Amino acid sequence: MTTARNAVARRAENIGAVQQGGEQQKPTMAQQIERMKPELARALPKHMDPDRMARIALTLIRKNPDLADCTTESFLGALMTCSQLGFEPGSPTQEAYIIPRKGSAEFQLGYQGMVTLFYQHPMASSVKVETVRENDYFEHEEGLEEKLVHRPCKTGPRGRAVAYYSVARLINGGRTFKVMYPTEVEERRQKMPSKNSPAWRDNYDEMAKKTVLRNHFKALPKSATLARAMAHDGTVRTDIDPDVIDVPPNYIEPGSPEIAAGGQS
């Protein structure tokens, strides 16, 4: 009897040891974020705090359980990208987001983030993006005599969106604008991997403004940070190496076989 009881006790101890060992082998996302704070501190601008960034990351996961199902590397990579750019993901400033897509966390640059980074260029003076609605007064001409006049309706409902435009001024006095109409915006949306994303479903006008601004920025001077942010917008970062703030990181495009094959890390 005693031998049998001892055998059962040893078996229970062995199972407990295996379970404990398994828990140690796979740290949680929260533990990974905590371990990453020294790297976040190196990446963040001096006015930002790594503890706050870690809390923001945990809040994002609590608010959106789909992020918890993303690969750890992709979530931490997106968090590192936001840190390098000096953006708090998902904040009211709408500068940057971390979006779950097909099991991976994707860095997404908001149009307000693009505006913020534009002002880092020494030639930048001002930039704004607007929506034109059907009851507004609007004139738009291209060619040798370019013209853009927009007077929002002040006497009643402005109606549905009929155009979007951005206007930029440079410190040398130069001015330039870009206008896009709903059909053009929709054509571009249909070519995007994120065409049916919650961002487009819930904030169509904001995404349309971002589309106009991105198109406009092709012809404007850009800071190195803005150029990098635009290049990595909508991509998944695959490395969390401590040296990624000093060397160009690895990214893959959304929907690639590497993402499709990815699972929970």
C-alpha atoms as one frame of an Amber mdcrd trajectory, in Angstrom:
protein
   0.000   0.000   0.000   2.808   2.327   1.000   4.668   1.583  -2.235   1.565
   2.393  -4.289   1.025   5.692  -2.448   4.670   6.648  -3.005   4.366   5.902
  -6.724   1.269   8.087  -7.026   3.013  10.918  -5.153   6.088  10.712  -7.390
   3.875  10.764 -10.491   2.065  13.885  -9.247   5.398  15.577  -8.567   6.636
  14.725 -12.064   3.470  16.097 -13.705   3.764  19.292 -11.675   7.387  19.699
 -12.677   6.532  19.234 -16.368   3.684  21.780 -16.153   5.887  24.264 -14.317
   8.652  23.798 -16.858   6.179  24.329 -19.701   5.015  27.609 -18.185   8.596
  28.818 -17.902   9.355  28.001 -21.551   6.601  30.260 -22.936   6.462  33.746
 -21.393   3.230  35.671 -21.725   2.865  38.734 -23.921   2.843  40.898 -20.782
   6.134  39.367 -19.643   7.659  39.937 -23.083   6.587  43.577 -23.033   8.093
  43.996 -19.564  11.396  42.470 -20.719  11.432  44.771 -23.732  11.277  48.032
 -21.731  15.057  48.673 -21.842  14.937  48.532 -25.662  11.858  50.761 -25.687
  13.724  53.259 -23.500  16.538  53.420 -26.056  14.129  53.840 -28.959  11.748
  56.400 -27.463  12.335  60.170 -27.667  13.564  61.656 -24.382  10.151  63.106
 -23.483   8.455  59.681 -23.604   8.464  57.028 -20.881   8.960  53.253 -21.498
   6.732  52.365 -18.534   3.890  54.355 -20.079   4.465  52.723 -23.482   4.336
  49.283 -21.852   1.059  50.179 -20.117  -0.381  51.401 -23.424   0.586  48.111
 -25.072  -1.161  46.084 -22.350  -4.248  48.304 -22.613  -4.394  47.701 -26.375
  -4.347  43.948 -25.805  -7.106  44.148 -23.173  -9.286  46.290 -25.440  -8.707
  44.135 -28.516  -8.343  40.414 -27.677  -7.404  39.710 -31.318  -4.054  41.372
 -30.639  -3.354  38.798 -27.928  -3.709  36.085 -30.588  -1.127  37.735 -32.858
   2.439  36.463 -32.986   4.521  37.920 -30.187   7.267  39.023 -32.602   4.849
  40.993 -34.777   3.198  42.771 -31.830   6.506  43.701 -30.216   7.857  44.747
 -33.618   4.886  47.079 -34.191   5.344  48.472 -30.692   9.022  49.112 -31.397
   8.173  50.915 -34.650   5.725  53.178 -32.808   8.386  53.856 -30.184  11.020
  54.761 -32.770   8.589  57.220 -34.370   7.588  58.674 -31.002   3.912  57.700
 -31.348   1.602  56.186 -28.741  -0.458  53.581 -30.645  -4.215  53.968 -30.445
  -4.051  57.323 -28.641  -6.575  60.153 -29.267  -3.961  61.886 -31.444  -4.634
  59.196 -34.096  -0.995  59.177 -35.173  -0.398  55.412 -35.235  -2.153  52.116
 -34.615  -1.354  48.431 -34.081  -3.882  46.391 -36.050  -4.436  42.598 -35.905
  -4.603  40.931 -39.321  -4.424  37.200 -40.099  -2.600  36.321 -36.897  -0.046
  39.131 -37.096   0.088  42.626 -35.640   0.470  45.316 -38.295   1.863  48.814
 -37.844  -0.498  51.394 -39.311   0.369  55.063 -39.703  -2.497  57.500 -39.189
  -2.807  60.568 -41.387  -2.260  62.734 -38.320   1.044  60.902 -37.826   2.012
  61.751 -41.393   1.262  65.414 -40.701   3.326  65.332 -37.491   6.331  63.856
 -39.281   6.005  66.277 -42.219   6.713  69.170 -39.846  10.102  67.640 -39.025
  11.403  68.678 -42.452  13.168  72.069 -42.387  11.271  73.156 -45.522   7.829
  72.439 -44.041   5.619  75.394 -43.153   2.069  74.018 -42.983  -0.123  71.184
 -44.217  -3.807  70.409 -43.842  -6.284  67.878 -45.194  -9.978  68.603 -45.750
 -13.197  66.937 -46.868 -15.424  68.728 -49.391 -19.160  68.068 -49.036 -21.927
  68.430 -51.574 -23.396  71.638 -50.123 -20.013  73.388 -49.908 -18.746  75.819
 -52.539 -15.822  74.170 -54.327 -13.710  75.095 -57.371 -10.847  72.937 -58.593
  -8.730  73.447 -61.704  -5.459  71.835 -62.808  -3.019  72.846 -65.533  -1.022
  76.050 -65.966  -3.516  78.059 -63.907  -4.115  75.825 -60.911  -7.019  76.768
 -58.680  -8.483  75.488 -55.429 -11.315  77.300 -53.642 -13.321  75.719 -50.833
 -15.989  77.441 -48.751 -17.756  75.054 -46.346 -21.527  75.419 -46.129 -22.501
  77.377 -43.012 -26.281  77.491 -43.387 -27.254  73.858 -42.931 -26.137  70.245
 -43.327 -23.060  69.993 -45.552 -24.085  66.647 -47.032 -22.052  63.701 -48.256
 -18.355  63.830 -49.171 -17.693  64.734 -52.817 -13.910  65.363 -52.712 -10.849
  65.275 -50.480  -7.770  67.498 -50.699  -4.531  68.400 -48.966  -2.678  71.709
 -49.106   0.990  72.169 -48.155   3.095  75.309 -47.797   6.891  75.474 -47.706
   9.007  78.091 -45.948  10.309  79.337 -49.321   6.772  80.422 -50.235   5.943
  77.415 -52.375   2.404  76.034 -52.220   1.014  72.814 -53.581  -2.239  70.881
 -53.310  -3.675  67.494 -54.209  -7.352  66.743 -54.844  -8.919  63.295 -55.071
 -12.528  62.408 -55.719 -14.439  59.489 -54.160 -14.065  57.309 -57.255 -10.269
  57.734 -57.195 -10.104  56.999 -53.487 -12.249  53.909 -53.925 -10.062  52.627
 -56.769  -7.024  52.859 -54.516  -8.846  51.253 -51.595  -9.797  48.239 -53.698
  -6.096  47.574 -54.385  -5.151  47.576 -50.696  -4.834  44.413 -48.576  -6.683
  46.341 -45.851  -9.618  47.362 -48.074 -12.175  45.743 -45.740 -10.442  46.606
 -42.478 -12.346  48.171 -39.540 -10.483  51.424 -40.247 -12.123  51.723 -43.666
 -15.502  50.494 -42.407 -15.673  52.762 -39.368 -13.593  55.810 -40.419 -13.866
  56.034 -44.190 -13.311  59.797 -44.413 -10.195  59.643 -42.225  -8.741  56.855
 -44.368  -9.644  58.803 -47.517  -7.740  61.823 -46.167  -4.747  59.595 -45.489
  -4.926  58.310 -49.081  -4.882  61.873 -50.436  -2.039  62.902 -48.153   0.082
  59.870 -49.037  -0.415  60.626 -52.724   0.425  64.302 -52.175   3.586  63.538
 -50.192   5.103  61.835 -53.219   5.807  65.325 -54.578   6.768  66.995 -51.273
  10.047  67.101 -49.340  10.032  64.436 -46.621  12.103  63.926 -43.501  13.942
  60.626 -43.285  11.602  59.583 -40.489   8.488  60.306 -42.554   9.888  58.401
 -45.532  10.609  55.392 -43.327   7.213  55.565 -41.621   5.399  55.655 -44.971
   7.478  52.752 -46.285   6.540  50.596 -43.289   2.897  51.650 -43.063   0.715
  48.542 -43.327   3.584  46.093 -42.895   4.483  43.523 -40.254   7.790  43.754
 -38.446   9.414  40.372 -37.876  12.368  41.101 -35.585  12.706  42.212 -31.978
  16.498  42.182 -31.826  17.911  44.692 -29.304  19.954  46.347 -32.073  16.966
  47.095 -34.319  17.033  50.763 -33.329  20.495  51.067 -34.826  20.055  49.110
 -38.072  17.219  48.825 -40.623  14.711  46.253 -39.284  13.110  43.386 -41.178
   9.564  43.804 -42.465   7.232  41.677 -44.565   4.196  42.726 -46.531   0.734
  41.832 -45.209  -0.817  38.702 -46.707   2.536  37.134 -47.588   3.053  33.369
 -47.083   5.277  34.173 -44.081   2.335  35.776 -42.306  -0.205  33.225 -43.439
   1.956  30.452 -41.997   2.575  32.267 -38.712   1.076  31.165 -35.428   1.085
  32.236 -31.843   4.622  32.638 -30.561
